[in-house]
């Protein structure tokens, strides 16, 4: 398989391309922010709140999530989350950072996605203690995203030296 990024790096791109990637990254940041706010409003991000959201609660008159509701949420997230993270990974792989950071961040982010997709089922059908699995998945996804955002933004807008020879700052 041919490596798609052997010749193109974000640092070498013109301002319009860097702006496009920057807007994408900030829109994804907005999405993460609203997801966090939504999760906080639904669960308070507390262990009991997370368990009650999926298992139901007499105190809030909440019904447990049905198999159909869990399947609907999983179906939607199973198609969207990997797409978002593969795009983010592609952006990270267009940077000059080390392979270890690229690979580690990719595994962390996709591992977080898998934990996040699996945890509602575990919470609902196995034990409310699997709220820890959900929180761990969310932390992995968030940290992965922040790395996938920070490194490209740093390379595109802070570093001045292009990687490719013969290109000057006026060309950027």
C-alpha positions in Angstrom: 0.0 0.0 0.0 1.3 3.4 -0.9 1.7 6.0 1.9 -0.5 8.9 0.9 1.6 11.5 2.7 5.1 11.0 1.5 5.2 14.2 -0.5 2.6 16.6 1.0 2.9 18.1 4.4 0.6 20.7 6.0 3.5 23.0 6.6 4.2 23.2 2.9 0.6 24.0 1.9 -0.7 27.5 1.0 -2.8 29.6 3.3 -6.1 28.6 1.7 -5.4 24.9 2.3 -4.2 25.6 5.9 -7.4 27.7 6.5 -9.6 24.8 5.2 -7.9 22.3 7.6 -8.1 24.9 10.4 -11.8 25.5 9.9 -12.4 21.7 9.9 -10.5 21.3 13.1 -12.3 24.1 14.9 -15.7 22.8 13.7 -14.8 19.4 15.1 -13.8 21.1 18.3 -17.3 22.7 18.4 -18.8 19.3 18.0 -16.7 17.9 20.9 -17.7 20.8 23.0 -21.4 20.4 22.4 -21.1 16.6 22.9 -19.6 17.4 26.3 -22.3 19.9 27.2 -25.0 17.4 26.1 -23.5 14.6 28.1 -23.2 16.9 31.1 -26.8 18.0 30.8 -28.0 14.4 30.5 -25.9 12.7 33.1 -24.1 15.3 35.2 -21.0 13.3 34.2 -21.4 11.5 37.5 -21.2 7.7 37.8 -24.8 7.5 39.0 -26.0 9.8 36.3 -24.3 7.8 33.6 -25.7 4.5 34.9 -29.2 6.1 35.3 -29.2 7.4 31.8 -28.8 3.8 30.4 -30.4 1.7 33.1 -33.2 4.0 34.1 -33.9 5.4 37.5 -36.9 5.6 39.9 -35.7 8.9 41.2 -35.9 10.6 37.8 -38.7 8.5 36.5 -36.4 7.5 33.7 -36.9 4.3 31.8 -34.0 2.0 30.9 -32.8 2.3 27.3 -34.4 -0.4 25.3 -32.4 -2.7 23.0 -33.8 -0.7 20.0 -32.7 2.7 21.5 -29.2 1.3 22.2 -29.0 -0.2 18.7 -30.1 3.2 17.1 -27.5 5.1 19.1 -24.8 2.5 18.3 -25.8 2.4 14.6 -25.5 6.2 14.2 -22.2 6.5 16.1 -20.7 3.4 14.5 -20.9 5.1 11.1 -20.0 8.6 12.1 -17.3 8.4 14.8 -14.8 6.3 12.7 -15.2 8.7 9.8 -14.5 11.7 11.9 -11.4 10.1 13.5 -10.0 8.8 10.2 -10.2 12.3 8.8 -8.5 13.6 12.0 -5.8 10.9 11.7 -5.2 11.8 8.1 -4.6 15.4 9.1 -2.2 14.3 11.9 -0.4 12.1 9.4 0.2 15.1 7.2 2.5 16.5 9.9 6.2 16.0 10.5 5.7 14.6 14.0 7.1 11.2 14.9 5.6 7.9 13.7 5.3 6.9 17.4 3.0 9.9 18.1 1.0 9.3 15.0 0.4 5.6 15.7 -0.1 6.0 19.4 -2.6 8.8 19.0 -4.5 6.8 16.3 -4.7 3.7 18.5 -5.7 5.8 21.5 -8.5 7.7 19.6 -9.9 4.6 17.9 -9.6 2.6 21.2 -11.7 5.3 22.8 -14.3 5.1 20.1 -14.5 1.3 20.6 -14.9 1.7 24.4 -17.5 4.5 23.9 -19.5 2.3 21.5 -19.3 -0.8 23.8 -19.9 0.8 27.1 -23.7 1.6 26.9 -24.3 -2.1 26.2 -22.1 -3.1 29.2 -23.8 -0.5 31.4 -27.3 -1.6 30.4 -26.8 -5.4 30.4 -23.9 -6.2 32.6 -23.2 -3.6 35.4 -23.5 0.1 36.1 -19.8 -0.1 37.0 -19.0 0.0 33.3 -19.5 3.8 33.5 -15.7 3.7 34.0 -15.4 2.1 30.5 -17.4 5.0 29.0 -15.4 7.7 30.8 -12.1 6.0 29.8 -13.2 5.9 26.2 -14.3 9.5 26.3 -10.9 10.5 27.8 -9.0 8.6 25.1 -11.1 10.1 22.3 -10.7 13.6 23.8 -7.0 13.4 24.3 -6.6 11.9 20.9 -8.6 14.6 19.3 -6.6 17.4 21.1 -3.4 15.9 19.9 -4.8 15.5 16.4 -5.8 19.2 16.5 -2.8 20.8 18.3 0.0 19.3 16.3 -1.4 20.2 12.9 -2.4 23.7 14.0 1.1 24.2 15.5 2.8 23.1 12.3 0.5 25.1 10.0 0.5 28.4 11.9 3.4 28.6 14.3 6.3 27.0 12.6 7.7 29.3 9.9 10.1 27.0 8.1 8.6 25.0 5.2 9.8 21.4 5.0 10.3 21.3 1.2 13.4 23.0 -0.2 13.0 25.8 -2.5 9.9 27.2 -1.0 10.0 30.5 0.7 7.7 32.1 3.3 6.4 34.4 0.6 5.1 31.3 -1.3 3.1 30.4 1.8 
